[in-house]
Amino acid sequence: MNASAGVIEEILAAVESWKNAEKTFSDFVARYPKDEELLRIQKLYRAFSSSQDEKQLSELKIRLKKLQLARKIESSGGGDLMLKDRRKFSAGPKKEYED
């Protein structure tokens, strides 16, 4: 399972504020070990943290934002939804209201 858009948003906020960014990455990579794109972005973050290059930081933020958008799109439609048939979750039969 891949990390959701909300998880990517948390990572982006940690990177932008510099608060526990490494720990945030480690926690989510441990939670989503099969998310290859997240692993690539973590490697990019580690390269940035050793060099402190602003160009790498902007590249990192851009990739996180693109990944966040892609994950929002993936979870908003298509055949990969967690709930395969939303008809099961209807409100029930319509009620007749008296005026």
N, CA, C and O atoms as a GROMACS GRO file, in nm:
protein
  396
    1MET      N    1   0.084  -0.118   0.000
    1MET     CA    2   0.000   0.000   0.000
    1MET      C    3   0.089   0.124   0.000
    1MET      O    4   0.192   0.128   0.066
    2ASN      N    5   0.046   0.222  -0.074
    2ASN     CA    6   0.122   0.347  -0.083
    2ASN      C    7   0.075   0.447   0.022
    2ASN      O    8  -0.038   0.441   0.072
    3ALA      N    9   0.163   0.540   0.053
    3ALA     CA   10   0.130   0.646   0.147
    3ALA      C   11   0.024   0.737   0.085
    3ALA      O   12   0.028   0.764  -0.035
    4SER      N   13  -0.067   0.784   0.166
    4SER     CA   14  -0.176   0.868   0.117
    4SER      C   15  -0.129   1.012   0.098
    4SER      O   16  -0.017   1.048   0.134
    5ALA      N   17  -0.216   1.092   0.041
    5ALA     CA   18  -0.186   1.234   0.022
    5ALA      C   19  -0.166   1.304   0.156
    5ALA      O   20  -0.084   1.395   0.167
    6GLY      N   21  -0.240   1.263   0.257
    6GLY     CA   22  -0.225   1.322   0.390
    6GLY      C   23  -0.089   1.295   0.451
    6GLY      O   24  -0.032   1.381   0.516
    7VAL      N   25  -0.038   1.175   0.429
    7VAL     CA   26   0.096   1.140   0.478
    7VAL      C   27   0.201   1.224   0.407
    7VAL      O   28   0.293   1.275   0.470
    8ILE      N   29   0.186   1.238   0.277
    8ILE     CA   30   0.281   1.319   0.199
    8ILE      C   31   0.275   1.464   0.247
    8ILE      O   32   0.378   1.532   0.254
    9GLU      N   33   0.156   1.512   0.280
    9GLU     CA   34   0.140   1.648   0.330
    9GLU      C   35   0.214   1.666   0.463
    9GLU      O   36   0.277   1.769   0.486
   10GLU      N   37   0.207   1.565   0.550
   10GLU     CA   38   0.279   1.571   0.678
   10GLU      C   39   0.430   1.575   0.656
   10GLU      O   40   0.501   1.649   0.724
   11ILE      N   41   0.478   1.495   0.563
   11ILE     CA   42   0.622   1.494   0.533
   11ILE      C   43   0.664   1.628   0.477
   11ILE      O   44   0.768   1.682   0.516
   12LEU      N   45   0.586   1.684   0.388
   12LEU     CA   46   0.616   1.815   0.329
   12LEU      C   47   0.621   1.923   0.437
   12LEU      O   48   0.711   2.007   0.436
   13ALA      N   49   0.526   1.920   0.529
   13ALA     CA   50   0.526   2.018   0.638
   13ALA      C   51   0.650   2.003   0.726
   13ALA      O   52   0.708   2.102   0.770
   14ALA      N   53   0.692   1.879   0.752
   14ALA     CA   54   0.812   1.856   0.833
   14ALA      C   55   0.937   1.906   0.761
   14ALA      O   56   1.026   1.963   0.824
   15VAL      N   57   0.943   1.885   0.630
   15VAL     CA   58   1.059   1.931   0.553
   15VAL      C   59   1.063   2.083   0.550
   15VAL      O   60   1.170   2.143   0.564
   16GLU      N   61   0.948   2.146   0.531
   16GLU     CA   62   0.945   2.292   0.523
   16GLU      C   63   0.976   2.359   0.657
   16GLU      O   64   1.035   2.467   0.661
   17SER      N   65   0.938   2.295   0.767
   17SER     CA   66   0.962   2.356   0.898
   17SER      C   67   1.090   2.305   0.964
   17SER      O   68   1.131   2.356   1.068
   18TRP      N   69   1.153   2.206   0.905
   18TRP     CA   70   1.277   2.147   0.957
   18TRP      C   71   1.258   2.079   1.091
   18TRP      O   72   1.356   2.051   1.161
   19LYS      N   73   1.134   2.050   1.130
   19LYS     CA   74   1.109   1.986   1.259
   19LYS      C   75   1.098   1.835   1.240
   19LYS      O   76   1.002   1.786   1.180
   20ASN      N   77   1.193   1.764   1.289
   20ASN     CA   78   1.192   1.617   1.288
   20ASN      C   79   1.169   1.559   1.149
   20ASN      O   80   1.101   1.457   1.136
   21ALA      N   81   1.223   1.621   1.046
   21ALA     CA   82   1.200   1.574   0.910
   21ALA      C   83   1.257   1.433   0.891
   21ALA      O   84   1.192   1.348   0.830
   22GLU      N   85   1.376   1.408   0.943
   22GLU     CA   86   1.437   1.275   0.928
   22GLU      C   87   1.354   1.170   1.000
   22GLU      O   88   1.332   1.061   0.945
   23LYS      N   89   1.307   1.200   1.119
   23LYS     CA   90   1.225   1.104   1.194
   23LYS      C   91   1.091   1.082   1.124
   23LYS      O   92   1.041   0.970   1.119
   24THR      N   93   1.033   1.189   1.070
   24THR     CA   94   0.906   1.177   0.999
   24THR      C   95   0.922   1.086   0.878
   24THR      O   96   0.839   0.997   0.854
   25PHE      N   97   1.029   1.108   0.800
   25PHE     CA   98   1.056   1.021   0.686
   25PHE      C   99   1.073   0.877   0.732
   25PHE      O  100   1.013   0.786   0.674
   26SER      N  101   1.154   0.855   0.834
   26SER     CA  102   1.181   0.719   0.881
   26SER      C  103   1.054   0.648   0.925
   26SER      O  104   1.033   0.531   0.894
   27ASP      N  105   0.970   0.720   0.998
   27ASP     CA  106   0.845   0.660   1.047
   27ASP      C  107   0.755   0.617   0.932
   27ASP      O  108   0.702   0.506   0.932
   28PHE      N  109   0.738   0.705   0.835
   28PHE     CA  110   0.646   0.673   0.726
   28PHE      C  111   0.704   0.573   0.628
   28PHE      O  112   0.630   0.493   0.570
   29VAL      N  113   0.835   0.574   0.608
   29VAL     CA  114   0.897   0.474   0.522
   29VAL      C  115   0.887   0.336   0.587
   29VAL      O  116   0.868   0.236   0.518
   30ALA      N  117   0.899   0.331   0.720
   30ALA     CA  118   0.881   0.204   0.791
   30ALA      C  119   0.736   0.156   0.780
   30ALA      O  120   0.711   0.035   0.772
   31ARG      N  121   0.642   0.249   0.780
   31ARG     CA  122   0.501   0.213   0.771
   31ARG      C  123   0.462   0.170   0.629
   31ARG      O  124   0.378   0.083   0.611
   32TYR      N  125   0.524   0.232   0.528
   32TYR     CA  126   0.494   0.203   0.387
   32TYR      C  127   0.620   0.160   0.315
   32TYR      O  128   0.670   0.234   0.230
   33PRO      N  129   0.674   0.040   0.345
   33PRO     CA  130   0.802  -0.002   0.286
   33PRO      C  131   0.795  -0.033   0.136
   33PRO      O  132   0.899  -0.037   0.070
   34LYS      N  133   0.676  -0.055   0.082
   34LYS     CA  134   0.664  -0.087  -0.061
   34LYS      C  135   0.638   0.035  -0.147
   34LYS      O  136   0.621   0.021  -0.268
   35ASP      N  137   0.634   0.152  -0.089
   35ASP     CA  138   0.610   0.276  -0.162
   35ASP      C  139   0.744   0.324  -0.220
   35ASP      O  140   0.821   0.392  -0.153
   36GLU      N  141   0.769   0.286  -0.344
   36GLU     CA  142   0.899   0.313  -0.406
   36GLU      C  143   0.925   0.462  -0.424
   36GLU      O  144   1.038   0.508  -0.406
   37GLU      N  145   0.823   0.538  -0.461
   37GLU     CA  146   0.841   0.682  -0.481
   37GLU      C  147   0.878   0.751  -0.350
   37GLU      O  148   0.960   0.842  -0.348
   38LEU      N  149   0.817   0.709  -0.241
   38LEU     CA  150   0.850   0.765  -0.110
   38LEU      C  151   0.995   0.731  -0.073
   38LEU      O  152   1.064   0.814  -0.014
   39LEU      N  153   1.040   0.611  -0.106
   39LEU     CA  154   1.179   0.573  -0.080
   39LEU      C  155   1.277   0.659  -0.160
   39LEU      O  156   1.381   0.700  -0.109
   40ARG      N  157   1.241   0.687  -0.286
   40ARG     CA  158   1.328   0.773  -0.369
   40ARG      C  159   1.335   0.914  -0.312
   40ARG      O  160   1.442   0.975  -0.311
   41ILE      N  161   1.223   0.965  -0.266
   41ILE     CA  162   1.222   1.100  -0.210
   41ILE      C  163   1.300   1.103  -0.078
   41ILE      O  164   1.366   1.203  -0.049
   42GLN      N  165   1.294   0.996   0.000
   42GLN     CA  166   1.373   0.991   0.123
   42GLN      C  167   1.523   0.994   0.091
   42GLN      O  168   1.600   1.060   0.162
   43LYS      N  169   1.565   0.924  -0.014
   43LYS     CA  170   1.706   0.928  -0.055
   43LYS      C  171   1.745   1.069  -0.098
   43LYS      O  172   1.854   1.116  -0.066
   44LEU      N  173   1.656   1.136  -0.170
   44LEU     CA  174   1.682   1.274  -0.210
   44LEU      C  175   1.695   1.364  -0.088
   44LEU      O  176   1.780   1.452  -0.085
   45TYR      N  177   1.611   1.342   0.013
   45TYR     CA  178   1.619   1.421   0.136
   45TYR      C  179   1.753   1.396   0.207
   45TYR      O  180   1.816   1.490   0.255
   46ARG      N  181   1.795   1.272   0.213
   46ARG     CA  182   1.923   1.241   0.278
   46ARG      C  183   2.040   1.305   0.204
   46ARG      O  184   2.135   1.352   0.266
   47ALA      N  185   2.033   1.307   0.072
   47ALA     CA  186   2.137   1.374  -0.007
   47ALA      C  187   2.137   1.524   0.022
   47ALA      O  188   2.243   1.586   0.034
   48PHE      N  189   2.017   1.581   0.034
   48PHE     CA  190   2.008   1.723   0.067
   48PHE      C  191   2.062   1.752   0.207
   48PHE      O  192   2.137   1.848   0.225
   49SER      N  193   2.026   1.669   0.305
   49SER     CA  194   2.068   1.696   0.443
   49SER      C  195   2.219   1.687   0.461
   49SER      O  196   2.274   1.750   0.551
   50SER      N  197   2.285   1.610   0.377
   50SER     CA  198   2.431   1.604   0.386
   50SER      C  199   2.498   1.719   0.313
   50SER      O  200   2.608   1.760   0.351
   51SER      N  201   2.434   1.772   0.209
   51SER     CA  202   2.497   1.879   0.130
   51SER      C  203   2.442   2.018   0.160
   51SER      O  204   2.511   2.118   0.138
   52GLN      N  205   2.316   2.026   0.210
   52GLN     CA  206   2.249   2.154   0.237
   52GLN      C  207   2.238   2.241   0.111
   52GLN      O  208   2.245   2.364   0.120
   53ASP      N  209   2.221   2.178  -0.003
   53ASP     CA  210   2.210   2.249  -0.131
   53ASP      C  211   2.065   2.294  -0.151
   53ASP      O  212   1.973   2.213  -0.147
   54GLU      N  213   2.046   2.423  -0.172
   54GLU     CA  214   1.912   2.479  -0.188
   54GLU      C  215   1.842   2.425  -0.313
   54GLU      O  216   1.720   2.411  -0.315
   55LYS      N  217   1.919   2.395  -0.416
   55LYS     CA  218   1.861   2.339  -0.538
   55LYS      C  219   1.798   2.202  -0.509
   55LYS      O  220   1.690   2.172  -0.558
   56GLN      N  221   1.867   2.121  -0.430
   56GLN     CA  222   1.812   1.990  -0.394
   56GLN      C  223   1.688   2.005  -0.307
   56GLN      O  224   1.594   1.926  -0.318
   57LEU      N  225   1.687   2.106  -0.220
   57LEU     CA  226   1.571   2.129  -0.136
   57LEU      C  227   1.449   2.166  -0.220
   57LEU      O  228   1.339   2.115  -0.196
   58SER      N  229   1.468   2.253  -0.317
   58SER     CA  230   1.354   2.291  -0.402
   58SER      C  231   1.307   2.172  -0.486
   58SER      O  232   1.187   2.156  -0.508
   59GLU      N  233   1.400   2.090  -0.532
   59GLU     CA  234   1.364   1.968  -0.607
   59GLU      C  235   1.283   1.873  -0.518
   59GLU      O  236   1.185   1.814  -0.563
   60LEU      N  237   1.325   1.860  -0.394
   60LEU     CA  238   1.256   1.775  -0.298
   60LEU      C  239   1.113   1.822  -0.275
   60LEU      O  240   1.020   1.742  -0.276
   61LYS      N  241   1.096   1.951  -0.254
   61LYS     CA  242   0.962   2.006  -0.229
   61LYS      C  243   0.872   1.989  -0.352
   61LYS      O  244   0.754   1.957  -0.338
   62ILE      N  245   0.927   2.010  -0.469
   62ILE     CA  246   0.850   1.995  -0.593
   62ILE      C  247   0.803   1.851  -0.608
   62ILE      O  248   0.688   1.826  -0.643
   63ARG      N  249   0.894   1.755  -0.583
   63ARG     CA  250   0.857   1.614  -0.597
   63ARG      C  251   0.753   1.572  -0.494
   63ARG      O  252   0.663   1.494  -0.524
   64LEU      N  253   0.765   1.626  -0.373
   64LEU     CA  254   0.665   1.595  -0.270
   64LEU      C  255   0.528   1.651  -0.308
   64LEU      O  256   0.426   1.584  -0.290
   65LYS      N  257   0.525   1.773  -0.360
   65LYS     CA  258   0.397   1.832  -0.401
   65LYS      C  259   0.334   1.757  -0.517
   65LYS      O  260   0.212   1.737  -0.520
   66LYS      N  261   0.417   1.714  -0.614
   66LYS     CA  262   0.366   1.636  -0.726
   66LYS      C  263   0.313   1.501  -0.680
   66LYS      O  264   0.209   1.454  -0.727
   67LEU      N  265   0.386   1.438  -0.588
   67LEU     CA  266   0.342   1.309  -0.536
   67LEU      C  267   0.212   1.324  -0.458
   67LEU      O  268   0.123   1.240  -0.468
   68GLN      N  269   0.201   1.431  -0.382
   68GLN     CA  270   0.078   1.457  -0.306
   68GLN      C  271  -0.040   1.472  -0.401
   68GLN      O  272  -0.146   1.414  -0.377
   69LEU      N  273  -0.023   1.548  -0.506
   69LEU     CA  274  -0.130   1.566  -0.604
   69LEU      C  275  -0.167   1.434  -0.670
   69LEU      O  276  -0.285   1.404  -0.689
   70ALA      N  277  -0.067   1.356  -0.706
   70ALA     CA  278  -0.093   1.226  -0.770
   70ALA      C  279  -0.170   1.134  -0.677
   70ALA      O  280  -0.260   1.062  -0.721
   71ARG      N  281  -0.135   1.134  -0.549
   71ARG     CA  282  -0.204   1.047  -0.454
   71ARG      C  283  -0.347   1.095  -0.430
   71ARG      O  284  -0.436   1.013  -0.406
   72LYS      N  285  -0.370   1.226  -0.436
   72LYS     CA  286  -0.508   1.276  -0.424
   72LYS      C  287  -0.592   1.227  -0.541
   72LYS      O  288  -0.707   1.186  -0.524
   73ILE      N  289  -0.534   1.232  -0.659
   73ILE     CA  290  -0.606   1.188  -0.779
   73ILE      C  291  -0.633   1.039  -0.774
   73ILE      O  292  -0.743   0.994  -0.808
   74GLU      N  293  -0.534   0.960  -0.729
   74GLU     CA  294  -0.551   0.815  -0.720
   74GLU      C  295  -0.664   0.778  -0.625
   74GLU      O  296  -0.738   0.683  -0.651
   75SER      N  297  -0.678   0.853  -0.517
   75SER     CA  298  -0.778   0.816  -0.417
   75SER      C  299  -0.915   0.880  -0.444
   75SER      O  300  -1.010   0.854  -0.370
   76SER      N  301  -0.925   0.961  -0.548
   76SER     CA  302  -1.053   1.027  -0.573
   76SER      C  303  -1.137   0.960  -0.681
   76SER      O  304  -1.252   0.999  -0.702
   77GLY      N  305  -1.082   0.861  -0.751
   77GLY     CA  306  -1.161   0.795  -0.854
   77GLY      C  307  -1.084   0.683  -0.919
   77GLY      O  308  -0.967   0.660  -0.888
   78GLY      N  309  -1.149   0.615  -1.008
   78GLY     CA  310  -1.084   0.508  -1.080
   78GLY      C  311  -1.107   0.373  -1.016
   78GLY      O  312  -1.186   0.358  -0.923
   79GLY      N  313  -1.037   0.274  -1.067
   79GLY     CA  314  -1.055   0.138  -1.021
   79GLY      C  315  -0.977   0.101  -0.897
   79GLY      O  316  -0.993  -0.009  -0.845
   80ASP      N  317  -0.892   0.190  -0.849
   80ASP     CA  318  -0.807   0.158  -0.734
   80ASP      C  319  -0.862   0.210  -0.603
   80ASP      O  320  -0.786   0.225  -0.507
   81LEU      N  321  -0.990   0.237  -0.597
   81LEU     CA  322  -1.049   0.286  -0.473
   81LEU      C  323  -1.053   0.176  -0.368
   81LEU      O  324  -1.066   0.058  -0.400
   82MET      N  325  -1.042   0.216  -0.243
   82MET     CA  326  -1.049   0.118  -0.136
   82MET      C  327  -1.188   0.055  -0.127
   82MET      O  328  -1.200  -0.064  -0.099
   83LEU      N  329  -1.291   0.133  -0.152
   83LEU     CA  330  -1.428   0.082  -0.151
   83LEU      C  331  -1.468   0.055  -0.295
   83LEU      O  332  -1.494   0.148  -0.371
   84LYS      N  333  -1.471  -0.070  -0.333
   84LYS     CA  334  -1.496  -0.105  -0.472
   84LYS      C  335  -1.638  -0.072  -0.517
   84LYS      O  336  -1.659  -0.034  -0.632
   85ASP      N  337  -1.735  -0.085  -0.428
   85ASP     CA  338  -1.873  -0.062  -0.467
   85ASP      C  339  -1.937   0.032  -0.366
   85ASP      O  340  -1.974  -0.010  -0.256
   86ARG      N  341  -1.951   0.156  -0.401
   86ARG     CA  342  -2.005   0.256  -0.309
   86ARG      C  343  -2.157   0.243  -0.292
   86ARG      O  344  -2.213   0.306  -0.203
   87ARG      N  345  -2.223   0.164  -0.376
   87ARG     CA  346  -2.367   0.147  -0.363
   87ARG      C  347  -2.405   0.079  -0.232
   87ARG      O  348  -2.518   0.093  -0.185
   88LYS      N  349  -2.314   0.005  -0.174
   88LYS     CA  350  -2.341  -0.063  -0.048
   88LYS      C  351  -2.357   0.035   0.067
   88LYS      O  352  -2.412  -0.001   0.171
   89PHE      N  353  -2.310   0.155   0.050
   89PHE     CA  354  -2.309   0.253   0.158
   89PHE      C  355  -2.414   0.362   0.137
   89PHE      O  356  -2.389   0.479   0.164
   90SER      N  357  -2.530   0.322   0.089
   90SER     CA  358  -2.636   0.419   0.067
   90SER      C  359  -2.704   0.453   0.199
   90SER      O  360  -2.685   0.383   0.299
   91ALA      N  361  -2.782   0.557   0.200
   91ALA     CA  362  -2.850   0.601   0.321
   91ALA      C  363  -2.975   0.518   0.349
   91ALA      O  364  -3.041   0.541   0.450
   92GLY      N  365  -3.007   0.426   0.265
   92GLY     CA  366  -3.126   0.344   0.286
   92GLY      C  367  -3.241   0.395   0.202
   92GLY      O  368  -3.224   0.484   0.119
   93PRO      N  369  -3.359   0.340   0.224
   93PRO     CA  370  -3.474   0.384   0.143
   93PRO      C  371  -3.510   0.528   0.176
   93PRO      O  372  -3.491   0.576   0.288
   94LYS      N  373  -3.564   0.595   0.074
   94LYS     CA  374  -3.603   0.735   0.094
   94LYS      C  375  -3.724   0.742   0.185
   94LYS      O  376  -3.816   0.660   0.176
   95LYS      N  377  -3.723   0.839   0.272
   95LYS     CA  378  -3.834   0.858   0.364
   95LYS      C  379  -3.927   0.963   0.308
   95LYS      O  380  -3.884   1.063   0.250
   96GLU      N  381  -4.055   0.940   0.326
   96GLU     CA  382  -4.155   1.038   0.286
   96GLU      C  383  -4.179   1.133   0.401
   96GLU      O  384  -4.206   1.090   0.513
   97TYR      N  385  -4.169   1.260   0.375
   97TYR     CA  386  -4.191   1.360   0.479
   97TYR      C  387  -4.325   1.428   0.461
   97TYR      O  388  -4.368   1.458   0.349
   98GLU      N  389  -4.390   1.451   0.572
   98GLU     CA  390  -4.518   1.520   0.567
   98GLU      C  391  -4.492   1.669   0.579
   98GLU      O  392  -4.403   1.713   0.652
   99ASP      N  393  -4.572   1.747   0.507
   99ASP     CA  394  -4.557   1.892   0.514
   99ASP      C  395  -4.631   1.950   0.629
   99ASP      O  396  -4.629   2.072   0.649
   0.00000   0.00000   0.00000
